[in-house]
Amino acid sequence: MKHGLAIIFTALRLLALACACAALPAQADDYDEVNQMLRSGKLVEAATKVDAYLATKPRDPQMRFLKGVIQRNAGKTADAIITFTQLSQDYPELAEPYNNLAVLHAGQGQFDQARAALEMAVRANPDYATAHENLGDVYVRLASQAYGRAIQIDSANASVPAKLTLIRALSESQR
């Protein structure tokens, strides 16, 4: 009797493993299909595919990330901010949602929020070069704002205009 149960349990485990392995290519195909739609500019189709996928697997971080990218590309900035914010709260160890959130904040001129998101991205992945570069860009914008404010407060300060000119030149070279 024990031997028969062991065979049944082994068979069930192998069946479960086979089902799991069969599902992996399907998931990869779903991701590839959505990415292809994104590259082709088929945002409505990509959004439909993502929503259908997330209806069955609502916590999938990769597909949720793609949803945020689709929303961003479709000009739905507020929705993308919500998606990336929720994703970063659910998966704080992932740097990419923070980086994308920062880009959206910076695009709205919210550089302090962008800086905070990028610092979280760098904390999550210290080797994420894009986040470091974006953080540098945000610091340049914050410096420009600070120097501009300093001139407003004390226009007689001779060193600030030169610094502001330098920072603005650096900002222009980033575009």
C-alpha positions as protocol buffer text, in pm:
chain_id: "A"
residue {
  index: 1
  type: MET
  ca { x: 0 y: 0 z: 0 }
}
residue {
  index: 2
  type: LYS
  ca { x: 278 y: 244 z: 92 }
}
residue {
  index: 3
  type: HIS
  ca { x: 461 y: 163 z: -229 }
}
residue {
  index: 4
  type: GLY
  ca { x: 146 y: 232 z: -435 }
}
residue {
  index: 5
  type: LEU
  ca { x: 97 y: 572 z: -267 }
}
residue {
  index: 6
  type: ALA
  ca { x: 459 y: 663 z: -325 }
}
residue {
  index: 7
  type: ILE
  ca { x: 420 y: 588 z: -697 }
}
residue {
  index: 8
  type: ILE
  ca { x: 100 y: 797 z: -715 }
}
residue {
  index: 9
  type: PHE
  ca { x: 262 y: 1092 z: -533 }
}
residue {
  index: 10
  type: THR
  ca { x: 569 y: 1071 z: -756 }
}
residue {
  index: 11
  type: ALA
  ca { x: 348 y: 1065 z: -1064 }
}
residue {
  index: 12
  type: LEU
  ca { x: 151 y: 1366 z: -936 }
}
residue {
  index: 13
  type: ARG
  ca { x: 469 y: 1559 z: -866 }
}
residue {
  index: 14
  type: LEU
  ca { x: 601 y: 1483 z: -1215 }
}
residue {
  index: 15
  type: LEU
  ca { x: 268 y: 1585 z: -1367 }
}
residue {
  index: 16
  type: ALA
  ca { x: 271 y: 1914 z: -1172 }
}
residue {
  index: 17
  type: LEU
  ca { x: 629 y: 1979 z: -1281 }
}
residue {
  index: 18
  type: ALA
  ca { x: 541 y: 1907 z: -1644 }
}
residue {
  index: 19
  type: CYS
  ca { x: 245 y: 2146 z: -1626 }
}
residue {
  index: 20
  type: ALA
  ca { x: 463 y: 2416 z: -1471 }
}
residue {
  index: 21
  type: CYS
  ca { x: 727 y: 2371 z: -1739 }
}
residue {
  index: 22
  type: ALA
  ca { x: 465 y: 2383 z: -2012 }
}
residue {
  index: 23
  type: ALA
  ca { x: 333 y: 2712 z: -1874 }
}
residue {
  index: 24
  type: LEU
  ca { x: 675 y: 2882 z: -1880 }
}
residue {
  index: 25
  type: PRO
  ca { x: 700 y: 2912 z: -2258 }
}
residue {
  index: 26
  type: ALA
  ca { x: 342 y: 3039 z: -2267 }
}
residue {
  index: 27
  type: GLN
  ca { x: 433 y: 3313 z: -2021 }
}
residue {
  index: 28
  type: ALA
  ca { x: 746 y: 3399 z: -2218 }
}
residue {
  index: 29
  type: ASP
  ca { x: 534 y: 3410 z: -2533 }
}
residue {
  index: 30
  type: ASP
  ca { x: 290 y: 3649 z: -2363 }
}
residue {
  index: 31
  type: TYR
  ca { x: 572 y: 3883 z: -2259 }
}
residue {
  index: 32
  type: ASP
  ca { x: 732 y: 3865 z: -2603 }
}
residue {
  index: 33
  type: GLU
  ca { x: 398 y: 3932 z: -2772 }
}
residue {
  index: 34
  type: VAL
  ca { x: 329 y: 4237 z: -2555 }
}
residue {
  index: 35
  type: ASN
  ca { x: 683 y: 4369 z: -2612 }
}
residue {
  index: 36
  type: GLN
  ca { x: 642 y: 4323 z: -2988 }
}
residue {
  index: 37
  type: MET
  ca { x: 312 y: 4513 z: -2978 }
}
residue {
  index: 38
  type: LEU
  ca { x: 483 y: 4790 z: -2782 }
}
residue {
  index: 39
  type: ARG
  ca { x: 765 y: 4813 z: -3037 }
}
residue {
  index: 40
  type: SER
  ca { x: 508 y: 4826 z: -3317 }
}
residue {
  index: 41
  type: GLY
  ca { x: 310 y: 5101 z: -3146 }
}
residue {
  index: 42
  type: LYS
  ca { x: 3 y: 4879 z: -3103 }
}
residue {
  index: 43
  type: LEU
  ca { x: -74 y: 5016 z: -2758 }
}
residue {
  index: 44
  type: VAL
  ca { x: -444 y: 4930 z: -2752 }
}
residue {
  index: 45
  type: GLU
  ca { x: -376 y: 4568 z: -2846 }
}
residue {
  index: 46
  type: ALA
  ca { x: -90 y: 4547 z: -2597 }
}
residue {
  index: 47
  type: ALA
  ca { x: -308 y: 4690 z: -2320 }
}
residue {
  index: 48
  type: THR
  ca { x: -582 y: 4439 z: -2398 }
}
residue {
  index: 49
  type: LYS
  ca { x: -334 y: 4152 z: -2386 }
}
residue {
  index: 50
  type: VAL
  ca { x: -186 y: 4277 z: -2057 }
}
residue {
  index: 51
  type: ASP
  ca { x: -527 y: 4323 z: -1896 }
}
residue {
  index: 52
  type: ALA
  ca { x: -634 y: 3972 z: -2000 }
}
residue {
  index: 53
  type: TYR
  ca { x: -312 y: 3828 z: -1859 }
}
residue {
  index: 54
  type: LEU
  ca { x: -337 y: 4022 z: -1534 }
}
residue {
  index: 55
  type: ALA
  ca { x: -697 y: 3907 z: -1490 }
}
residue {
  index: 56
  type: THR
  ca { x: -556 y: 3560 z: -1421 }
}
residue {
  index: 57
  type: LYS
  ca { x: -222 y: 3659 z: -1265 }
}
residue {
  index: 58
  type: PRO
  ca { x: -275 y: 4002 z: -1105 }
}
residue {
  index: 59
  type: ARG
  ca { x: 50 y: 4007 z: -907 }
}
residue {
  index: 60
  type: ASP
  ca { x: 286 y: 3930 z: -1196 }
}
residue {
  index: 61
  type: PRO
  ca { x: 549 y: 4206 z: -1164 }
}
residue {
  index: 62
  type: GLN
  ca { x: 681 y: 4184 z: -1519 }
}
residue {
  index: 63
  type: MET
  ca { x: 339 y: 4218 z: -1680 }
}
residue {
  index: 64
  type: ARG
  ca { x: 242 y: 4495 z: -1438 }
}
residue {
  index: 65
  type: PHE
  ca { x: 561 y: 4675 z: -1538 }
}
residue {
  index: 66
  type: LEU
  ca { x: 467 y: 4640 z: -1904 }
}
residue {
  index: 67
  type: LYS
  ca { x: 124 y: 4781 z: -1820 }
}
residue {
  index: 68
  type: GLY
  ca { x: 292 y: 5092 z: -1677 }
}
residue {
  index: 69
  type: VAL
  ca { x: 508 y: 5127 z: -1989 }
}
residue {
  index: 70
  type: ILE
  ca { x: 199 y: 5101 z: -2210 }
}
residue {
  index: 71
  type: GLN
  ca { x: 20 y: 5362 z: -2002 }
}
residue {
  index: 72
  type: ARG
  ca { x: 321 y: 5594 z: -2022 }
}
residue {
  index: 73
  type: ASN
  ca { x: 352 y: 5548 z: -2397 }
}
residue {
  index: 74
  type: ALA
  ca { x: -21 y: 5612 z: -2438 }
}
residue {
  index: 75
  type: GLY
  ca { x: 12 y: 5944 z: -2255 }
}
residue {
  index: 76
  type: LYS
  ca { x: -173 y: 5818 z: -1948 }
}
residue {
  index: 77
  type: THR
  ca { x: 85 y: 5958 z: -1709 }
}
residue {
  index: 78
  type: ALA
  ca { x: -138 y: 5956 z: -1400 }
}
residue {
  index: 79
  type: ASP
  ca { x: -229 y: 5589 z: -1456 }
}
residue {
  index: 80
  type: ALA
  ca { x: 135 y: 5498 z: -1517 }
}
residue {
  index: 81
  type: ILE
  ca { x: 237 y: 5673 z: -1194 }
}
residue {
  index: 82
  type: ILE
  ca { x: -24 y: 5470 z: -1005 }
}
residue {
  index: 83
  type: THR
  ca { x: 92 y: 5146 z: -1167 }
}
residue {
  index: 84
  type: PHE
  ca { x: 463 y: 5206 z: -1099 }
}
residue {
  index: 85
  type: THR
  ca { x: 392 y: 5329 z: -745 }
}
residue {
  index: 86
  type: GLN
  ca { x: 188 y: 5017 z: -661 }
}
residue {
  index: 87
  type: LEU
  ca { x: 449 y: 4795 z: -822 }
}
residue {
  index: 88
  type: SER
  ca { x: 730 y: 4957 z: -622 }
}
residue {
  index: 89
  type: GLN
  ca { x: 528 y: 4915 z: -302 }
}
residue {
  index: 90
  type: ASP
  ca { x: 456 y: 4548 z: -375 }
}
residue {
  index: 91
  type: TYR
  ca { x: 810 y: 4473 z: -495 }
}
residue {
  index: 92
  type: PRO
  ca { x: 1046 y: 4726 z: -330 }
}
residue {
  index: 93
  type: GLU
  ca { x: 1343 y: 4514 z: -431 }
}
residue {
  index: 94
  type: LEU
  ca { x: 1286 y: 4597 z: -800 }
}
residue {
  index: 95
  type: ALA
  ca { x: 1469 y: 4908 z: -920 }
}
residue {
  index: 96
  type: GLU
  ca { x: 1302 y: 4951 z: -1259 }
}
residue {
  index: 97
  type: PRO
  ca { x: 959 y: 5065 z: -1134 }
}
residue {
  index: 98
  type: TYR
  ca { x: 1128 y: 5334 z: -923 }
}
residue {
  index: 99
  type: ASN
  ca { x: 1331 y: 5450 z: -1222 }
}
residue {
  index: 100
  type: ASN
  ca { x: 1024 y: 5473 z: -1445 }
}
residue {
  index: 101
  type: LEU
  ca { x: 832 y: 5650 z: -1171 }
}
residue {
  index: 102
  type: ALA
  ca { x: 1116 y: 5901 z: -1143 }
}
residue {
  index: 103
  type: VAL
  ca { x: 1114 y: 5969 z: -1516 }
}
residue {
  index: 104
  type: LEU
  ca { x: 741 y: 6044 z: -1499 }
}
residue {
  index: 105
  type: HIS
  ca { x: 786 y: 6276 z: -1200 }
}
residue {
  index: 106
  type: ALA
  ca { x: 1077 y: 6456 z: -1368 }
}
residue {
  index: 107
  type: GLY
  ca { x: 867 y: 6499 z: -1681 }
}
residue {
  index: 108
  type: GLN
  ca { x: 614 y: 6683 z: -1465 }
}
residue {
  index: 109
  type: GLY
  ca { x: 883 y: 6902 z: -1308 }
}
residue {
  index: 110
  type: GLN
  ca { x: 854 y: 6719 z: -974 }
}
residue {
  index: 111
  type: PHE
  ca { x: 1228 y: 6682 z: -925 }
}
residue {
  index: 112
  type: ASP
  ca { x: 1220 y: 6616 z: -550 }
}
residue {
  index: 113
  type: GLN
  ca { x: 985 y: 6321 z: -606 }
}
residue {
  index: 114
  type: ALA
  ca { x: 1201 y: 6204 z: -895 }
}
residue {
  index: 115
  type: ARG
  ca { x: 1511 y: 6222 z: -676 }
}
residue {
  index: 116
  type: ALA
  ca { x: 1343 y: 6020 z: -400 }
}
residue {
  index: 117
  type: ALA
  ca { x: 1232 y: 5751 z: -646 }
}
residue {
  index: 118
  type: LEU
  ca { x: 1579 y: 5730 z: -802 }
}
residue {
  index: 119
  type: GLU
  ca { x: 1744 y: 5702 z: -463 }
}
residue {
  index: 120
  type: MET
  ca { x: 1514 y: 5405 z: -397 }
}
residue {
  index: 121
  type: ALA
  ca { x: 1611 y: 5256 z: -734 }
}
residue {
  index: 122
  type: VAL
  ca { x: 1980 y: 5286 z: -651 }
}
residue {
  index: 123
  type: ARG
  ca { x: 1920 y: 5142 z: -306 }
}
residue {
  index: 124
  type: ALA
  ca { x: 1737 y: 4846 z: -462 }
}
residue {
  index: 125
  type: ASN
  ca { x: 2011 y: 4792 z: -721 }
}
residue {
  index: 126
  type: PRO
  ca { x: 2338 y: 4978 z: -661 }
}
residue {
  index: 127
  type: ASP
  ca { x: 2467 y: 4865 z: -1003 }
}
residue {
  index: 128
  type: TYR
  ca { x: 2175 y: 5011 z: -1203 }
}
residue {
  index: 129
  type: ALA
  ca { x: 2365 y: 5255 z: -1425 }
}
residue {
  index: 130
  type: THR
  ca { x: 2054 y: 5410 z: -1582 }
}
residue {
  index: 131
  type: ALA
  ca { x: 1918 y: 5505 z: -1240 }
}
residue {
  index: 132
  type: HIS
  ca { x: 2253 y: 5662 z: -1147 }
}
residue {
  index: 133
  type: GLU
  ca { x: 2257 y: 5861 z: -1472 }
}
residue {
  index: 134
  type: ASN
  ca { x: 1898 y: 5975 z: -1421 }
}
residue {
  index: 135
  type: LEU
  ca { x: 1978 y: 6071 z: -1063 }
}
residue {
  index: 136
  type: GLY
  ca { x: 2264 y: 6287 z: -1190 }
}
residue {
  index: 137
  type: ASP
  ca { x: 2027 y: 6454 z: -1436 }
}
residue {
  index: 138
  type: VAL
  ca { x: 1779 y: 6525 z: -1157 }
}
residue {
  index: 139
  type: TYR
  ca { x: 2054 y: 6669 z: -937 }
}
residue {
  index: 140
  type: VAL
  ca { x: 2149 y: 6903 z: -1222 }
}
residue {
  index: 141
  type: ARG
  ca { x: 1789 y: 7022 z: -1250 }
}
residue {
  index: 142
  type: LEU
  ca { x: 1766 y: 7068 z: -872 }
}
residue {
  index: 143
  type: ALA
  ca { x: 2092 y: 7263 z: -875 }
}
residue {
  index: 144
  type: SER
  ca { x: 1957 y: 7486 z: -1149 }
}
residue {
  index: 145
  type: GLN
  ca { x: 1647 y: 7557 z: -942 }
}
residue {
  index: 146
  type: ALA
  ca { x: 1854 y: 7627 z: -631 }
}
residue {
  index: 147
  type: TYR
  ca { x: 2088 y: 7866 z: -812 }
}
residue {
  index: 148
  type: GLY
  ca { x: 1793 y: 8040 z: -974 }
}
residue {
  index: 149
  type: ARG
  ca { x: 1634 y: 8089 z: -635 }
}
residue {
  index: 150
  type: ALA
  ca { x: 1965 y: 8217 z: -493 }
}
residue {
  index: 151
  type: ILE
  ca { x: 1978 y: 8485 z: -764 }
}
residue {
  index: 152
  type: GLN
  ca { x: 1621 y: 8588 z: -685 }
}
residue {
  index: 153
  type: ILE
  ca { x: 1710 y: 8625 z: -318 }
}
residue {
  index: 154
  type: ASP
  ca { x: 2050 y: 8793 z: -364 }
}
residue {
  index: 155
  type: SER
  ca { x: 2112 y: 8926 z: -713 }
}
residue {
  index: 156
  type: ALA
  ca { x: 2434 y: 9090 z: -592 }
}
residue {
  index: 157
  type: ASN
  ca { x: 2603 y: 8753 z: -530 }
}
residue {
  index: 158
  type: ALA
  ca { x: 2861 y: 8746 z: -812 }
}
residue {
  index: 159
  type: SER
  ca { x: 2941 y: 8373 z: -801 }
}
residue {
  index: 160
  type: VAL
  ca { x: 2588 y: 8242 z: -856 }
}
residue {
  index: 161
  type: PRO
  ca { x: 2527 y: 8361 z: -1215 }
}
residue {
  index: 162
  type: ALA
  ca { x: 2838 y: 8180 z: -1340 }
}
residue {
  index: 163
  type: LYS
  ca { x: 2728 y: 7860 z: -1165 }
}
residue {
  index: 164
  type: LEU
  ca { x: 2378 y: 7892 z: -1304 }
}
residue {
  index: 165
  type: THR
  ca { x: 2516 y: 7943 z: -1655 }
}
residue {
  index: 166
  type: LEU
  ca { x: 2733 y: 7634 z: -1619 }
}
residue {
  index: 167
  type: ILE
  ca { x: 2444 y: 7422 z: -1490 }
}
residue {
  index: 168
  type: ARG
  ca { x: 2213 y: 7544 z: -1767 }
}
residue {
  index: 169
  type: ALA
  ca { x: 2476 y: 7460 z: -2028 }
}
residue {
  index: 170
  type: LEU
  ca { x: 2505 y: 7113 z: -1876 }
}
residue {
  index: 171
  type: SER
  ca { x: 2127 y: 7077 z: -1880 }
}
residue {
  index: 172
  type: GLU
  ca { x: 2115 y: 7173 z: -2248 }
}
residue {
  index: 173
  type: SER
  ca { x: 2380 y: 6916 z: -2335 }
}
residue {
  index: 174
  type: GLN
  ca { x: 2165 y: 6643 z: -2177 }
}
residue {
  index: 175
  type: ARG
  ca { x: 1874 y: 6703 z: -2415 }
}
